[in-house]
Structure formats: structure tokens, C-alpha cells
Amino acid sequence: MTMVRMKFLHLSWESPLLRYTTYFNKSKRYASTNTIPGPKSYPIIGCLPTLLTDKDFNPEKIYVFFQKLFKVYGPIVKVDFPGQSPLILIKNPEDTKAAFRLTNKNPVRSGMMALKKAKYSNPYFEKKGGIVVENGKEWWRVRSQVQVPVMKPKNINWYIKHMDQITREFLERVASLRDDSDEVIVDFLMEIQKWGME
């Protein structure tokens, strides 16, 4: 079985989310994340026992384990990790599209929690994280306020020129950091992060 690109989606526990799958042209509906199939989960520890006892589980080759989960449970799988909201693995790109449409007004992304904490603890930001770090209703409120001005063609032309200039400078910097074998001699991830911040 060839695996189509996998997508990952974090959902909050209280999301009354509908899930659809187009697998083999059949439509299946999940009333909530609790009805999505996946490895046996326990309170507090989630599916940790399954992960630790499965011979295919290797954090460095997690995709092998995810492929196995798709074979066992189908094209949409729920995995409960300790201390996190459930992780929904979606194999079919069309299902991914449907999932993002269903959650587009209430996303839950856990990757920016440290930045959110930093912004909330600094009085300068007045306990406001901004569109990058917020989730749920606050994210939708911020997004609806910035969407119109950000997407106006006149405004896009203004910041595209600046982004293009910054990107050109970044490419020049990368070229200057290469050694004789054309390898970048510094921490490239750090350079990309600097470029992203600028």
C-alpha cells in the first residue's frame, strides 16, 4: 500500500467535531474524537503502553508506526499521548481538507505554547498572543480583524517587496556561509529561524 502524505491535526477535548472519510468511496461519520479508532488508551497515560510494547515504534522512524496504525485502524486514527490533546492522523488528502474546513474557526495548535506564555507574562503585550499563538475563539477573533487589511492587493504588494528583499539577503548570506564542498558551515536551522523572524 502506498501511503499518501500524512497530515496531523491537534483537536481540543471539547471539540464536537465531525470526521468524514472518503476511503474506498464510503463516507463514515465520527460524532467526536472519542469515536475515532486508534490504539487502546488509558486515563492519564494515554496509549503509552502500546507505544512502548510495539516492535514497530521507533521515534526516529515514527512514519513506520503510523503506517501500521493506518493498516490496523483505517485512514483516520486517533492517538492519545500523555498530557496532550488527541493527535488525529489523517492519511487521505481529501479527508485532511475536510478536517481543516471543519476546524477552521477553532484551531488548536500546541506548538506555540512557550511563545504564548512569554507574551502573556510580559505586560507589554497585555495578555494578547496574536494570531500565531492563539487558539479557538480568540484566534478567530484576531484572524477576522486582520484578514481584510492583510489580504488587500495594495497591502500585499507592500509587504511582498520587503519579504522578497529579506529573502534575497538571506540567500546571499547562505551563499557566503558555504565551505569548499558547498556545505553550509553553521547551524542552518538557526539561520532559517533568523530569516523567519526578520
C-alpha positions as CSV (number, residue, x, y, z in Angstrom):
1,M,0.0,0.0,0.0
2,T,1.4,3.4,-1.0
3,M,1.0,6.0,1.6
4,V,-0.4,9.3,0.6
5,R,1.1,12.3,2.5
6,M,0.0,12.1,6.2
7,K,-1.3,15.2,7.9
8,F,-1.5,15.8,11.7
9,L,-4.2,17.7,13.4
10,H,-4.5,18.6,17.1
11,L,-8.0,18.8,18.5
12,S,-9.2,20.0,21.8
13,W,-11.0,17.5,24.1
14,E,-14.2,19.5,23.8
15,S,-14.4,19.7,20.0
16,P,-17.7,18.3,18.9
17,L,-16.0,17.5,15.6
18,L,-17.4,15.6,12.7
19,R,-15.0,13.4,10.8
20,Y,-15.6,12.1,7.3
21,T,-13.5,9.6,5.3
22,T,-13.7,9.1,1.6
23,Y,-11.7,5.8,1.9
24,F,-12.9,3.4,-0.8
25,N,-15.7,5.9,-1.7
26,K,-17.6,5.2,1.5
27,S,-18.5,8.0,3.8
28,K,-18.1,7.4,7.5
29,R,-19.0,10.0,10.2
30,Y,-17.5,10.3,13.6
31,A,-19.5,12.2,16.2
32,S,-16.5,13.2,18.2
33,T,-12.8,12.4,18.6
34,N,-13.8,9.7,21.1
35,T,-15.3,7.6,18.3
36,I,-12.3,7.7,16.0
37,P,-10.5,4.4,16.1
38,G,-7.0,4.0,17.5
39,P,-4.7,2.2,19.9
40,K,-6.2,1.4,23.3
41,S,-5.9,4.5,25.6
42,Y,-5.9,4.8,29.3
43,P,-6.6,7.7,31.6
44,I,-3.5,9.9,32.2
45,I,-1.0,7.7,30.3
46,G,-2.9,7.6,27.0
47,C,-1.6,5.0,24.6
48,L,1.9,5.0,26.1
49,P,1.8,1.2,26.9
50,T,1.0,0.5,23.3
51,L,3.9,2.6,22.1
52,L,6.4,1.1,24.4
53,T,5.5,-2.5,23.7
54,D,5.1,-2.3,19.9
55,K,8.1,-3.5,18.0
56,D,7.5,-1.0,15.2
57,F,7.5,2.0,17.4
58,N,10.7,4.0,17.0
59,P,10.6,7.8,17.5
60,E,13.3,8.2,14.8
61,K,11.1,6.3,12.2
62,I,7.6,7.2,13.5
63,Y,6.2,7.1,10.0
64,V,6.6,3.2,10.0
65,F,4.5,3.1,13.2
66,F,1.9,5.4,11.6
67,Q,1.7,3.3,8.5
68,K,1.0,0.3,10.7
69,L,-1.8,2.2,12.5
70,F,-3.4,3.1,9.2
71,K,-3.3,-0.6,8.2
72,V,-4.9,-1.7,11.5
73,Y,-7.4,1.1,12.2
74,G,-8.1,2.7,8.8
75,P,-7.3,6.0,7.1
76,I,-8.2,8.2,10.2
77,V,-6.6,7.2,13.5
78,K,-6.6,8.8,17.0
79,V,-3.5,8.6,19.1
80,D,-3.6,9.8,22.8
81,F,-0.3,11.0,24.1
82,P,0.1,11.7,27.8
83,G,-0.6,15.3,28.7
84,Q,-1.7,16.4,25.3
85,S,-4.9,16.7,23.3
86,P,-5.5,13.8,21.0
87,L,-3.5,13.6,17.8
88,I,-5.6,12.7,14.8
89,L,-3.6,11.1,11.9
90,I,-5.2,11.5,8.5
91,K,-4.0,9.6,5.5
92,N,-6.2,10.8,2.7
93,P,-5.6,14.4,1.5
94,E,-9.3,14.8,0.8
95,D,-10.0,13.9,4.5
96,T,-7.4,16.4,5.6
97,K,-9.1,19.1,3.6
98,A,-12.5,18.3,5.2
99,A,-10.9,18.3,8.7
100,F,-9.4,21.7,8.2
101,R,-12.7,23.0,6.9
102,L,-14.5,21.7,9.9
103,T,-12.0,23.2,12.4
104,N,-11.0,26.4,10.5
105,K,-12.8,28.7,13.0
106,N,-11.5,26.8,16.1
107,P,-7.9,25.5,15.5
108,V,-5.9,24.1,18.4
109,R,-2.2,24.2,17.7
110,S,0.1,23.2,20.6
111,G,3.4,24.2,19.0
112,M,3.5,27.8,20.2
113,M,2.7,27.4,23.9
114,A,6.1,28.7,25.0
115,L,5.7,31.9,22.9
116,K,2.2,32.3,24.2
117,K,3.4,32.0,27.8
118,A,6.2,34.5,27.1
119,K,3.7,37.0,25.6
120,Y,1.2,36.6,28.4
121,S,3.7,37.1,31.1
122,N,5.1,40.3,29.5
123,P,2.9,43.3,30.5
124,Y,3.8,45.0,27.1
125,F,1.6,42.5,25.2
126,E,-1.4,43.0,27.6
127,K,-2.1,39.2,27.7
128,K,-2.6,39.1,24.0
129,G,-0.7,36.4,22.0
130,G,-1.6,37.4,18.4
131,I,-2.7,35.2,15.5
132,V,0.3,33.0,15.6
133,V,-0.1,31.7,19.2
134,E,-3.8,32.0,19.9
135,N,-6.3,29.1,19.6
136,G,-10.0,28.7,19.5
137,K,-12.3,31.7,19.7
138,E,-9.5,34.2,20.4
139,W,-7.7,33.1,17.3
140,W,-10.9,33.5,15.2
141,R,-11.5,37.0,16.7
142,V,-7.9,38.1,15.9
143,R,-8.0,36.5,12.4
144,S,-11.3,38.2,11.5
145,Q,-9.8,41.6,12.4
146,V,-6.5,41.2,10.4
147,Q,-7.8,39.2,7.4
148,V,-9.2,42.1,5.4
149,P,-6.3,44.5,5.7
150,V,-3.7,41.8,5.3
151,M,-5.3,40.4,2.1
152,K,-5.9,43.7,0.2
153,P,-3.8,43.6,-3.0
154,K,-2.4,47.1,-2.2
155,N,-1.1,45.9,1.2
156,I,0.1,42.6,-0.3
157,N,2.3,44.5,-2.8
158,W,3.8,46.5,0.0
159,Y,5.0,43.6,2.1
160,I,5.9,41.2,-0.7
161,K,8.6,43.7,-1.8
162,H,10.0,43.7,1.7
163,M,9.8,39.9,2.0
164,D,11.5,39.5,-1.3
165,Q,14.3,41.8,-0.3
166,I,14.8,39.9,3.0
167,T,14.8,36.6,1.2
168,R,17.4,37.8,-1.3
169,E,19.6,38.9,1.6
170,F,19.1,35.5,3.2
171,L,20.2,33.7,0.1
172,E,23.3,35.9,-0.2
173,R,24.1,35.1,3.4
174,V,23.7,31.3,2.8
175,A,26.0,31.6,-0.2
176,S,28.6,33.3,1.9
177,L,28.4,30.6,4.7
178,R,29.3,27.7,2.4
179,D,32.6,25.9,2.6
180,D,34.7,24.5,-0.3
181,S,32.4,21.4,-0.6
182,D,29.3,23.7,-0.9
183,E,28.1,22.8,2.6
184,V,26.8,25.4,5.0
185,I,29.2,25.5,7.8
186,V,26.9,27.0,10.5
187,D,23.7,25.8,12.2
188,F,21.4,26.1,9.2
189,L,18.3,25.7,11.2
190,M,19.3,28.8,13.3
191,E,19.8,30.7,10.1
192,I,16.4,29.8,8.8
193,Q,14.9,30.8,12.1
194,K,16.6,34.2,11.9
195,W,15.2,34.6,8.4
196,G,11.7,33.7,9.6
197,M,11.9,36.2,12.4
198,E,13.1,39.0,10.2
